[in-house]
Amino acid sequence: MQVTSQWLDGMCFVGTTGHGHSVVMEGAAAEGQAKRGPSPMEMLLLGVAGCSSIDVVMIAQKQRQNITDCRASVTARRADTTPRVFTEIHIHFKVFGRDLKESAIAKAVEMSAEKYCSASIMLGKAATVTHSFELAQA
């Protein structure tokens, strides 16, 4: 896996994956200008949300759960001093579907957290990572 980052101006960069997908990242917008993209730290949280959501959906589907949507909200706290690493990360899933079994979704979230989500398990080496979920009828 390989990515590149190219400076545009100010604190704005374009990141490009080895597959050619690009994203604009900006640490802080210049005074009076709109921020053009997420910060690199927000990108880490987006990665955790995506990685864990993929696991939850895939595992639940293997359990024959009729999922119609899955949304992950990630909240995090950072250290007050440099380096401002994440100290706490919480991932909350809202899983939509028909006739969902709470035990099946709980198992999917647990398996993602403990075995499959490389991103949350890696960040868990530096921060406390917690998970929760709720079910919603579609």
C-alpha distance (Angstrom), angle and dihedral (degrees) to the residues before:
residue distance angle dihedral
M1 . . .
Q2 3.77 . .
V3 3.80 136.1 .
T4 3.78 134.1 178.5
S5 3.78 133.1 -150.2
Q6 3.80 122.9 -153.4
W7 3.79 124.6 -167.8
L8 3.80 116.0 -123.8
D9 3.81 102.3 175.4
G10 3.80 140.2 -57.2
M11 3.81 106.0 3.9
C12 3.82 93.6 -30.0
F13 3.80 123.5 117.6
V14 3.79 137.2 170.4
G15 3.78 114.5 -135.0
T16 3.80 117.9 -157.5
T17 3.78 127.5 -169.0
G18 3.77 126.0 -140.0
H19 3.81 86.7 -104.1
G20 3.81 91.8 57.4
H21 3.82 99.7 -105.0
S22 3.80 113.4 141.1
V23 3.79 136.4 -159.2
V24 3.79 131.5 -177.6
M25 3.82 114.8 -128.8
E26 3.77 126.6 -172.8
G27 3.77 128.8 -175.7
A28 3.80 95.2 -163.4
A29 3.77 130.2 -11.9
A30 3.79 119.9 -121.3
E31 3.79 113.4 -98.9
G32 3.79 110.7 -76.8
Q33 3.81 93.9 12.4
A34 3.79 129.5 106.5
K35 3.78 117.2 -112.0
R36 3.82 108.3 -105.2
G37 3.77 101.2 -155.9
P38 3.79 147.1 -6.8
S39 3.78 120.6 -65.8
P40 3.81 118.2 -106.9
M41 3.82 89.1 -106.4
E42 3.81 90.4 52.8
M43 3.80 87.3 50.7
L44 3.82 89.1 57.5
L45 3.80 89.7 54.2
L46 3.81 90.9 46.6
G47 3.80 87.7 53.1
V48 3.81 91.2 52.2
A49 3.81 91.0 48.4
G50 3.79 92.4 50.2
C51 3.79 96.6 42.3
S52 3.79 95.2 49.1
S53 3.82 93.2 42.0
I54 3.80 91.4 54.1
D55 3.81 88.7 53.4
V56 3.80 95.1 47.3
V57 3.81 93.2 49.4
M58 3.81 94.4 44.1
I59 3.81 94.5 47.2
A60 3.82 93.1 44.5
Q61 3.80 91.2 49.6
K62 3.81 89.7 52.0
Q63 3.81 85.9 53.9
R64 3.83 87.2 54.8
Q65 3.79 93.9 -112.5
N66 3.81 113.8 159.9
I67 3.82 98.5 -129.7
T68 3.81 117.4 177.1
D69 3.82 98.7 174.2
C70 3.78 140.3 3.3
R71 3.79 123.7 -164.5
A72 3.78 124.8 -174.5
S73 3.80 121.7 -161.1
V74 3.78 114.5 -166.4
T75 3.78 123.5 -164.2
A76 3.77 123.7 -177.5
R77 3.78 143.3 -178.9
R78 3.78 123.6 -147.3
A79 3.77 132.7 -153.9
D80 3.81 114.7 -93.5
T81 3.80 93.2 -131.8
T82 3.80 133.6 55.7
P83 2.94 124.2 -54.5
R84 3.82 86.7 46.1
V85 3.79 95.3 -156.2
F86 3.77 122.3 171.5
T87 3.79 110.7 -92.0
E88 3.82 98.9 177.6
I89 3.80 130.3 23.5
H90 3.79 124.9 -179.7
I91 3.81 122.9 -170.2
H92 3.80 116.9 -163.5
F93 3.79 119.4 -172.0
K94 3.77 124.9 -158.3
V95 3.78 106.2 -164.1
F96 3.79 118.8 -165.9
G97 3.78 124.7 -162.3
R98 3.76 149.4 105.7
D99 3.80 122.5 -74.0
L100 3.80 92.9 -9.5
K101 3.79 116.4 -178.3
E102 3.79 111.6 -133.2
S103 3.80 91.0 -147.9
A104 3.82 91.6 55.0
I105 3.80 93.6 50.7
A106 3.81 90.9 44.7
K107 3.82 88.7 53.8
A108 3.82 91.7 48.5
V109 3.82 91.5 51.7
E110 3.81 91.2 46.1
M111 3.80 93.5 49.2
S112 3.80 91.5 48.9
A113 3.80 91.3 49.2
E114 3.78 97.2 45.2
K115 3.79 105.6 30.7
Y116 3.80 119.4 8.1
C117 3.82 115.8 32.7
S118 3.79 103.2 87.2
A119 3.81 91.6 -175.4
S120 3.82 97.7 54.5
I121 3.80 93.2 39.3
M122 3.82 90.4 51.2
L123 3.81 93.2 47.6
G124 3.79 87.6 46.1
K125 3.82 87.2 70.4
A126 3.83 88.0 69.9
A127 3.82 104.7 22.6
T128 3.77 139.5 36.7
V129 3.80 105.7 -103.8
T130 3.81 119.3 -162.7
H131 3.79 132.7 178.6
S132 3.79 137.8 -155.5
F133 3.80 136.1 167.7
E134 3.75 144.8 -167.6
L135 3.77 132.6 -162.4
A136 3.80 125.8 -130.9
Q137 3.78 128.9 -173.0
A138 3.80 113.5 -118.9
